[in-house]
Amino acid sequence: MKILITGSNGLLGQKLLHTLSTNLQELIGCDLSERSLVDDVIHNYRQLDITERKPTVAAICDIAPQVIVHTAAMTEVDRCEIEKELCWRVNVTGTEHILAGAARVGAKVIFISSDYIFNGENGPYDEEAVPNPIGYYGRSKLAAENLIRGSGLDWTIIRTIVLYGYGINVRSSFVTWLLDMLRAEKVVRIVDDQWGNTTIVDDLAAGIERSVMLEKSGIFNIGGQSFKTRYKFALDIARVFDLPVEFITPITTGELRQAARRPLRSGLVIDKAERELYISFRTADEALELYKSQEQQAVRILN
Ligand SMILES: NC(=O)c1ccc[n+]([C@@H]2O[C@H](COP(=O)([O-])OP(=O)(O)OC[C@H]3O[C@@H](n4cnc5c(N)ncnc54)[C@H](OP(=O)(O)O)[C@@H]3O)[C@@H](O)[C@H]2O)c1
């Protein structure tokens, strides 16, 4: 099967190249930068800015994939609140261009969405919950979801939450940021009123692979097992990585004064994905142990 991955230099994109390659798929990655950051997986790579309609549609027509996993997005939530126009251009108009290309070649589109499409008043949310975003990033992801749903193509929407994991030169996640801070012995203030689950990228990529193999369509939530506040998750991180917990102080979201509002009681119910994709997602501790072993392996290779 020929699979195109947009945003293939991102955290999820890199992991998807590794995960999907084990099934001998024909893989093509595309992203903004000149070259692929993944050099240990056989794949073709194209530089592509999905905000440009003509090159995007032309690339898809030329590649003619059966499946497009569309991960490319502007993912920094506060930046999306400030640079709204760019956020819309990448997350919504970019998705529209992907769909235009997909329609020309009859490709299935798998779109990666977020728990930020919900207002965080009564999570965790299942696949039937009614979205009501409170920030611009969430609005852009919901608008893109609506384009996918109305496209008339075969589609899957996979919603995920607080993603982290190991990748080369990837954007800092909550886990990598916290590890850096604790290792530098800096005091961190972590919100104790934002609830949800967290997701290691390996579980998300495995779920996406299953959805491809089983030819599933529709909406699936993918996330970890453990539902807790960000502060409690920070304590887990410190414990698993043997770092001092006394540097971690609980605060409220209001004290942080972030540009974008955050859904407070969020979280994704993952039962449907576990049941229909025959997969069991990791607990927070299991996922952190996996991340720790990947980090240690990377250090061994570097040395
Ligand atoms: N991270 C999370 O906590 C989280 C939670 C829920 C859902 N999601 C969704 O999951 C997906 C993957 O997230 P991720 O963490 O892997 O994101 P990521 O690491 O930021 O990767 C996204 C990739 O898309 C690229 N990109 C940005 N604008 C582009 C454009 N105009 N044309 C082509 N490529 C472009 C980025 O390039 P640059 O780095 O050069 O900008 C980056 O390589 C996203 O759709 C995100 O919305 C993420």
The ligand as an SDF file (V2000), in Angstrom:
LIG
                    3D

 48 52  0  0  0  0  0  0  0  0999 V2000
    1.3390   17.5330   20.2430 N   0  0  0  0  0  0  0  0  0  0  0  0
    0.1870   17.3260   20.8860 C   0  0  0  0  0  0  0  0  0  0  0  0
    0.0940   17.3660   22.1360 O   0  0  0  0  0  0  0  0  0  0  0  0
   -1.0680   17.0180   20.0960 C   0  0  0  0  0  0  0  0  0  0  0  0
   -2.2480   16.7590   20.7740 C   0  0  0  0  0  0  0  0  0  0  0  0
   -3.4070   16.4770   20.0310 C   0  0  0  0  0  0  0  0  0  0  0  0
   -3.3370   16.4580   18.6460 C   0  0  0  0  0  0  0  0  0  0  0  0
   -2.1760   16.7280   18.0100 N   0  0  0  0  0  0  0  0  0  0  0  0
   -2.1650   16.7070   16.5310 C   0  0  0  0  0  0  0  0  0  0  0  0
   -1.3160   15.6410   16.1270 O   0  0  0  0  0  0  0  0  0  0  0  0
   -0.6570   15.9570   14.9090 C   0  0  0  0  0  0  0  0  0  0  0  0
    0.8320   15.6840   15.0340 C   0  0  0  0  0  0  0  0  0  0  0  0
    1.3570   16.4480   16.1160 O   0  0  0  0  0  0  0  0  0  0  0  0
    2.9320   16.5250   16.3840 P   0  0  0  0  0  0  0  0  0  0  0  0
    3.1070   16.7180   17.8490 O   0  0  0  0  0  0  0  0  0  0  0  0
    3.6220   15.4060   15.6910 O   0  0  0  0  0  0  0  0  0  0  0  0
    3.2670   17.9120   15.6720 O   0  0  0  0  0  0  0  0  0  0  0  0
    4.6870   18.5060   15.2220 P   0  0  0  0  0  0  0  0  0  0  0  0
    5.8000   17.7530   15.8590 O   0  0  0  0  0  0  0  0  0  0  0  0
    4.5840   19.9790   15.4260 O   0  0  0  0  0  0  0  0  0  0  0  0
    4.6960   18.1500   13.6590 O   0  0  0  0  0  0  0  0  0  0  0  0
    3.9420   18.8310   12.7240 C   0  0  0  0  0  0  0  0  0  0  0  0
    4.7640   18.9300   11.4590 C   0  0  0  0  0  0  0  0  0  0  0  0
    3.9970   19.6500   10.4860 O   0  0  0  0  0  0  0  0  0  0  0  0
    4.8970   20.5390    9.8360 C   0  0  0  0  0  0  0  0  0  0  0  0
    4.2000   21.6520    9.1980 N   0  0  0  0  0  0  0  0  0  0  0  0
    3.7840   22.8060    9.7770 C   0  0  0  0  0  0  0  0  0  0  0  0
    3.2610   23.6280    8.8400 N   0  0  0  0  0  0  0  0  0  0  0  0
    3.3570   22.9760    7.6560 C   0  0  0  0  0  0  0  0  0  0  0  0
    3.0340   23.3140    6.3270 C   0  0  0  0  0  0  0  0  0  0  0  0
    2.5110   24.5140    6.0190 N   0  0  0  0  0  0  0  0  0  0  0  0
    3.2570   22.4200    5.3460 N   0  0  0  0  0  0  0  0  0  0  0  0
    3.8250   21.2150    5.6370 C   0  0  0  0  0  0  0  0  0  0  0  0
    4.1680   20.8370    6.8750 N   0  0  0  0  0  0  0  0  0  0  0  0
    3.9480   21.7150    7.8780 C   0  0  0  0  0  0  0  0  0  0  0  0
    5.8010   21.0100   10.9520 C   0  0  0  0  0  0  0  0  0  0  0  0
    6.9550   21.6340   10.4310 O   0  0  0  0  0  0  0  0  0  0  0  0
    7.7210   22.7590   11.3090 P   0  0  0  0  0  0  0  0  0  0  0  0
    8.1540   22.0760   12.5640 O   0  0  0  0  0  0  0  0  0  0  0  0
    8.8330   23.1910   10.4240 O   0  0  0  0  0  0  0  0  0  0  0  0
    6.7080   23.8310   11.5940 O   0  0  0  0  0  0  0  0  0  0  0  0
    6.0730   19.7060   11.6760 C   0  0  0  0  0  0  0  0  0  0  0  0
    7.1730   19.0010   11.1230 O   0  0  0  0  0  0  0  0  0  0  0  0
   -1.0280   17.4040   14.6020 C   0  0  0  0  0  0  0  0  0  0  0  0
   -2.0190   17.4200   13.6210 O   0  0  0  0  0  0  0  0  0  0  0  0
   -1.5560   17.9570   15.9110 C   0  0  0  0  0  0  0  0  0  0  0  0
   -2.5100   18.9740   15.6950 O   0  0  0  0  0  0  0  0  0  0  0  0
   -1.0380   16.9900   18.6980 C   0  0  0  0  0  0  0  0  0  0  0  0
  1  2  1  0
  2  3  2  0
  2  4  1  0
  4  5  1  0
  4 48  2  0
  5  6  2  0
  6  7  1  0
  7  8  2  0
  8  9  1  0
  8 48  1  0
  9 10  1  0
  9 46  1  0
 10 11  1  0
 11 12  1  0
 11 44  1  0
 12 13  1  0
 13 14  1  0
 14 15  2  0
 14 16  1  0
 14 17  1  0
 17 18  1  0
 18 19  2  0
 18 20  1  0
 18 21  1  0
 21 22  1  0
 22 23  1  0
 23 24  1  0
 23 42  1  0
 24 25  1  0
 25 26  1  0
 25 36  1  0
 26 27  1  0
 26 35  1  0
 27 28  2  0
 28 29  1  0
 29 30  1  0
 29 35  2  0
 30 31  1  0
 30 32  2  0
 32 33  1  0
 33 34  2  0
 34 35  1  0
 36 37  1  0
 36 42  1  0
 37 38  1  0
 38 39  2  0
 38 40  1  0
 38 41  1  0
 42 43  1  0
 44 45  1  0
 44 46  1  0
 46 47  1  0
M  CHG  2   8   1  16  -1
M  END
$$$$
